[in-house]
Amino acid sequence: MNRKKVYIALSADSLHHAHINLIKKGLNYGEIIIGLLTDKAIASRKRIPLLSFGERKIILENIKGVAKVIPQNEWDYSVNILKIKPDFMIHGDDWTKGPELNLRNRALKALKKIGGKLIEIPYTTGISSTALAEAQTRLGITSDLRIKSLKRSLSSKPLSVFIETHSPISAIIAEKVRVKTKTGFKQYDGFWSSSLTDSTKLGMPDNEVLNLSERLENISKIFEVTTKPLIMDIDTGGQLEHLKINAKSIERAGVSAIIMEDKTGLKKNSLFGTSVLQTQEKIKKFSEKIETIKLNQVSEDFMVIARIESLILEKGMNDALKRAKNYVAHGADGIMIHSKEKKPKEVFAFSKKFRKIFKNVPLICVPTSYNSVKEIELIKNNFNLVIYANHLFRASYPAMFKTAQKILKFGRTKEIDNSLISIKKILELIPGTK
């Protein structure tokens, strides 16, 4: 006689006694099938879990009473319910109201269609998977897990969103900030280490004058208080002989990817375009740089992204595509196409042609100049990652300048109090300050 099928859907990033309780209760009704939410399903609503799908699956498969673990590719339970047709579905009763109510209603509708039944178990008080996950992140993350998390984000989300962080405090803000949307909470997927903001905050010009050790020291301090992946801007990468050593140092530090631009000579900011002398590197020599890094990297998850300056330097679309083909052929894990135009027309033209050639190579953009473009448009035009490259630093300057000016003007600080973070919030922001 076939046992009845019992379906339980779990994220299982932080497995706890409430999950075990669900499984135990489910065994009273039949054979347990766990629908394990994939990274993609979880990423549609909240942060990607620390453990990969495969790691979480192994844990669940070794729990007594679990007969089978299958992927649940959507946040919505109804797809798997209609597919496997369970006799029962087990869930906690904490979704009878609030944001998960619609999810419950869709599950009930699917169960009714197949003649299944929903069994709700009283919610286990004093435990929260989200709180446990947040506690884990406060403990920190290994370099290996941090490096891997970029590729996991790219494979799980239609568009990964990174923002510039120039200091530990800016990184803490970027790690914690989130906004509520119709489908859940949206947050940044990682950080961008910008050579422009790193040098500017020290009062130095953006021309590669800042040495690598200074930049890695800053990144190390950011990593001490955060857990998300970081992409590092390494400008032109410097001399080939130095690049081989420097790339290893960057990888060892836990950086997930580097972006290297195909220019040569003294660094000039790309948004100057042709108004200043800028020279593009020969394709063969730049490809050699990419190949050197790829041959010497240790982790297969460390990424090298080639930044193409052809549109900036008015070399044309054909040159940009020719370079993209060569760079990918020599090992580039992704392509960043840059533009100084006020509209995204030319980067969209590039992305359309690029995607016909490369179906799965990540495509990255930095819409500093064409800032009216919405993320939904970037997704429709085949971009996988967007970087907001200098905005936290640029926001800090006018705020500091205005504050300093007003203190001088009024001879006291009362007039600026409303524009300042309170001491209480500062104490709450940094763990261990109280």
C-alpha positions in Angstrom: 0.0 0.0 0.0 1.4 3.4 -1.0 1.9 5.9 1.8 0.2 9.2 1.5 2.4 12.1 0.3 3.1 15.0 2.7 4.6 18.3 1.3 6.6 20.7 3.4 8.4 23.7 1.8 11.5 25.1 3.5 14.4 27.5 2.9 16.5 25.7 5.5 19.4 28.2 5.5 19.1 28.2 9.3 17.7 24.9 10.3 16.1 24.9 13.8 13.8 22.9 16.1 10.6 24.5 14.5 11.5 22.8 11.2 12.1 19.5 12.9 8.7 19.9 14.6 7.0 20.3 11.2 8.7 17.1 9.9 7.7 15.1 13.0 4.1 16.3 12.7 4.1 15.5 9.0 5.2 11.9 9.6 1.9 11.3 11.3 0.2 11.7 7.9 2.5 10.0 5.5 5.8 10.2 3.6 7.7 13.5 3.8 8.6 15.3 0.6 10.6 18.6 1.2 10.2 21.3 -1.4 13.5 23.1 -0.9 13.5 26.7 -2.1 16.2 27.4 -4.6 18.5 30.4 -4.4 16.5 31.9 -7.2 13.2 31.5 -5.3 14.6 33.0 -2.1 16.3 35.8 -4.0 12.9 36.9 -5.4 11.9 37.9 -1.9 15.0 38.4 0.3 18.7 37.9 0.6 20.3 34.8 -1.0 21.1 32.3 1.8 24.6 31.7 3.1 24.4 28.0 2.2 24.0 27.0 -1.4 21.0 24.9 -2.6 23.2 21.8 -2.7 24.5 22.3 0.8 21.0 22.8 2.2 19.7 19.8 0.3 22.4 17.5 1.8 21.4 18.6 5.3 17.7 17.9 4.8 18.3 14.5 3.1 20.0 13.4 6.2 17.2 14.2 8.6 15.3 11.2 9.8 11.9 10.9 8.2 12.6 12.9 5.1 11.9 10.6 2.1 12.8 13.0 -0.7 14.0 16.6 -1.3 13.0 18.3 -4.5 13.6 21.9 -5.7 10.9 24.5 -5.3 11.9 27.1 -7.9 9.3 29.7 -7.0 8.3 31.4 -3.8 4.8 30.3 -4.6 4.0 26.8 -3.3 1.2 26.1 -5.8 3.5 25.1 -8.8 5.0 22.2 -6.8 1.6 21.3 -5.3 0.1 20.8 -8.7 3.1 18.9 -10.0 3.6 16.3 -7.2 -0.1 16.2 -6.0 0.5 15.7 -2.3 -2.3 14.4 -0.1 -1.3 16.9 2.6 0.7 20.1 2.9 2.2 21.0 6.3 2.8 24.6 7.2 3.0 26.8 10.4 -0.1 28.9 11.2 1.9 32.1 11.1 0.7 32.9 7.5 -3.0 33.2 8.2 -2.6 37.0 8.1 0.0 39.5 6.9 2.1 39.6 3.8 2.1 35.7 3.4 -1.7 35.5 3.3 -1.9 35.6 -0.5 0.7 32.8 -0.6 -1.6 30.7 1.6 -4.6 31.4 -0.5 -2.8 30.2 -3.7 -1.7 27.1 -1.9 -5.2 26.3 -0.7 -6.6 26.8 -4.2 -4.0 24.4 -5.7 -4.7 21.8 -2.9 -8.5 22.0 -3.6 -7.8 21.4 -7.3 -6.0 18.1 -6.5 -8.1 17.1 -3.5 -5.3 17.7 -1.0 -5.5 19.2 2.5 -3.6 21.9 4.3 -2.6 21.1 7.9 -1.4 24.1 9.9 0.9 23.6 12.9 0.9 26.2 15.7 3.8 28.6 15.2 6.8 27.9 17.4 7.3 31.1 19.4 10.7 32.5 20.2 12.3 31.4 17.0 12.8 33.2 13.6 14.7 32.0 10.6 15.3 35.6 9.5 16.6 36.5 12.9 18.9 33.5 13.0 20.2 34.3 9.5 20.9 37.9 10.6 22.7 36.6 13.7 24.9 34.4 11.4 25.8 37.4 9.2 26.8 39.3 12.4 29.3 36.6 13.1 31.0 37.2 9.8 31.7 35.1 6.7 34.7 33.3 5.3 36.6 34.6 2.3 35.6 31.5 0.3 31.9 32.0 0.9 32.1 35.7 0.2 33.8 35.1 -3.2 31.3 32.5 -4.2 28.3 34.7 -3.4 28.8 36.9 -6.5 28.3 34.0 -8.9 25.4 32.8 -6.9 23.7 36.2 -7.1 24.3 36.4 -10.8 22.8 32.9 -11.4 19.8 33.5 -9.0 18.6 37.1 -9.9 17.6 38.8 -13.1 19.7 41.8 -12.1 22.2 42.0 -9.2 22.5 45.5 -7.8 25.9 46.8 -6.3 26.7 50.1 -4.8 29.9 51.9 -4.1 31.2 51.8 -0.5 34.3 53.8 0.4 34.5 53.1 4.1 33.3 50.5 6.7 30.4 52.8 7.8 29.2 53.3 4.2 29.4 49.5 3.7 27.4 48.8 6.9 24.7 51.2 5.5 24.7 49.4 2.2 24.5 46.0 3.8 21.6 46.8 6.1 19.4 49.2 4.1 16.4 47.7 2.4 13.0 48.8 1.1 9.7 47.0 1.0 8.2 46.2 -2.4 5.1 44.3 -3.6 7.0 41.0 -3.6 9.1 41.4 -0.5 12.2 43.4 0.5 14.8 44.7 -1.9 18.4 45.2 -0.8 21.8 45.6 -2.3 23.5 42.5 -3.4 27.1 43.7 -2.9 29.6 46.5 -2.9 31.8 48.3 -5.4 35.3 49.4 -4.4 35.9 52.5 -6.6 39.4 53.8 -7.3 37.8 57.3 -7.8 36.2 57.4 -4.3 39.1 55.6 -2.6 41.6 58.2 -3.9 39.3 61.2 -3.5 38.5 60.6 0.1 42.2 60.8 0.8 42.5 64.0 -1.2 44.4 62.4 -4.0 43.8 62.5 -7.8 42.1 59.6 -9.6 45.1 58.5 -11.6 46.2 55.2 -10.0 48.4 57.1 -7.5 46.9 55.1 -4.6 48.8 51.9 -4.2 47.1 48.5 -3.9 48.0 47.8 -0.3 46.2 51.0 0.8 43.1 50.0 -1.1 43.2 46.4 0.2 43.5 47.7 3.8 40.3 49.7 3.3 38.6 46.6 1.8 39.8 44.5 4.8 38.2 46.9 7.2 34.9 46.8 5.2 35.0 43.0 5.3 35.4 43.0 9.1 31.9 44.4 9.5 30.0 43.0 6.4 29.2 39.8 4.6 28.2 40.7 1.1 30.5 40.2 -2.0 32.7 43.1 -3.3 33.8 43.9 -6.8 37.0 45.9 -7.1 37.8 48.5 -9.7 41.5 48.0 -10.6 41.7 50.7 -13.4 44.0 49.4 -16.1 45.6 46.8 -13.9 49.0 48.3 -14.3 52.1 46.4 -15.7 51.6 42.8 -16.6 54.4 41.7 -14.4 52.8 43.4 -11.4 49.3 42.3 -12.3 50.1 38.6 -11.8 51.1 39.2 -8.2 48.5 41.9 -7.4 45.6 39.8 -8.6 46.6 37.0 -6.2 46.6 39.5 -3.3 43.2 40.7 -4.3 41.8 37.2 -4.5 43.3 36.2 -1.2 41.6 39.2 0.4 38.2 37.8 -0.4 37.3 40.1 -3.3 34.8 38.3 -5.6 35.7 40.0 -8.9 37.9 42.7 -10.4 36.9 45.0 -13.2 39.8 46.1 -15.4 39.5 48.8 -18.1 41.2 48.4 -21.5 43.1 51.7 -21.5 46.8 52.4 -21.2 49.0 55.2 -19.9 48.2 57.6 -17.1 44.7 57.0 -15.8 42.1 59.6 -16.7 38.4 59.3 -15.6 36.4 57.8 -18.5 33.6 60.4 -18.2 36.1 63.0 -19.6 35.8 61.1 -22.9 37.9 62.6 -25.7 38.2 66.0 -24.0 41.4 64.7 -22.5 44.1 62.4 -24.0 43.1 58.8 -23.4 44.6 55.8 -25.2 43.0 52.4 -25.6 45.1 49.3 -25.0 45.8 47.0 -27.9 43.5 44.1 -28.0 46.2 41.5 -27.9 48.0 43.0 -24.9 44.8 43.5 -22.9 43.7 39.9 -23.6 47.1 38.8 -22.3 46.4 40.6 -19.0 43.1 38.7 -18.7 44.7 35.4 -19.5 47.5 35.9 -17.0 45.0 36.5 -14.2 42.9 33.5 -15.1 45.9 31.2 -15.3 47.1 32.2 -11.8 43.8 32.4 -9.8 43.1 29.9 -7.1 39.4 29.9 -6.7 37.2 29.0 -9.7 34.7 31.5 -8.4 37.0 34.6 -8.6 35.8 36.6 -11.6 37.7 38.9 -14.1 35.4 41.4 -15.8 36.7 43.3 -18.8 35.6 47.0 -19.1 35.4 48.1 -22.7 36.1 51.8 -23.4 35.4 51.8 -27.1 32.1 53.8 -26.9 33.7 56.3 -24.5 36.6 56.9 -26.9 34.3 57.0 -29.9 35.9 53.9 -31.5 32.5 52.6 -32.5 30.2 49.6 -32.0 32.3 47.2 -34.1 35.4 47.8 -32.1 33.5 47.3 -28.9 32.1 43.9 -30.1 35.5 42.8 -31.5 37.1 43.5 -28.1 34.3 41.7 -26.3 34.8 38.6 -28.4 38.6 38.6 -27.8 38.3 39.2 -24.1 35.8 36.4 -23.6 37.9 34.1 -25.7 40.9 34.8 -23.4 39.0 34.1 -20.2 37.0 37.2 -19.2 34.1 36.1 -17.0 32.0 39.1 -17.8 32.0 42.3 -19.9 31.3 45.8 -18.7 30.4 48.3 -21.4 30.9 51.9 -20.5 29.3 55.1 -21.9 29.3 58.8 -21.2 26.1 59.5 -23.1 23.1 60.9 -21.2 20.8 58.2 -22.6 21.3 54.4 -22.7 20.7 54.1 -26.4 24.3 53.0 -27.3 24.7 50.6 -24.4 21.4 49.0 -25.3 22.5 48.7 -28.9 25.7 47.0 -27.7 23.8 44.6 -25.3 21.5 43.5 -28.1 24.4 42.5 -30.4 26.4 41.1 -27.5 23.6 38.8 -26.4 23.3 37.3 -29.9 26.9 36.2 -29.6 27.1 35.3 -25.9 23.9 33.9 -24.3 25.3 33.4 -20.8 28.3 35.8 -20.3 27.4 38.3 -17.6 27.0 41.9 -18.9 27.6 44.8 -16.5 26.8 48.5 -16.7 27.5 51.6 -14.7 24.8 54.1 -15.5 26.4 57.2 -13.9 25.8 59.5 -16.9 22.6 57.9 -18.2 21.0 58.0 -14.8 17.4 58.1 -15.9 17.4 54.4 -16.9 15.4 52.1 -14.7 16.6 48.7 -13.5 13.6 47.0 -15.2 14.9 48.5 -18.5 18.4 47.1 -17.8 16.8 43.6 -17.3 14.9 43.8 -20.6 18.1 44.8 -22.4 20.1 41.8 -21.2 22.2 43.3 -18.3 22.9 41.1 -15.4 24.6 43.5 -13.0 24.3 47.2 -12.4 26.8 49.2 -10.3 26.0 52.6 -8.7 29.6 53.6 -8.7 30.2 56.7 -6.6 26.8 57.8 -5.2 27.3 57.3 -1.4 30.6 59.3 -1.5 29.0 62.0 -3.6 26.1 62.2 -1.2 28.4 62.6 1.8 30.3 65.7 0.5 27.4 68.2 0.1 26.0 67.0 3.5 29.3 67.7 5.3 29.9 70.9 3.4 26.4 72.2 4.3 26.8 71.3 7.9 30.2 72.9 8.3 28.9 76.1 6.6 25.8 76.4 8.8 27.8 76.0 12.0 30.0 78.9 10.9 26.9 80.9 10.0 24.9 80.5 13.2 27.8 80.0 15.6 26.1 77.0 17.1 24.7 73.6 16.1 21.0 73.9 17.0 20.0 74.8 13.4 21.4 71.6 12.0 20.2 69.1 14.5 17.3 67.9 12.3 19.7 66.9 9.5 22.0 64.9 11.7 21.8 61.2 12.8 21.2 61.1 16.6 23.9 59.8 18.9 21.3 57.1 20.0 21.1 55.8 16.4 24.8 55.8 16.0 25.0 53.6 19.1 22.4 51.2 17.6 24.1 51.2 14.2 27.4 49.7 15.3 27.2 46.4 17.3 29.1 46.5 20.5 29.0 50.3 20.9 26.6 50.3 23.8 
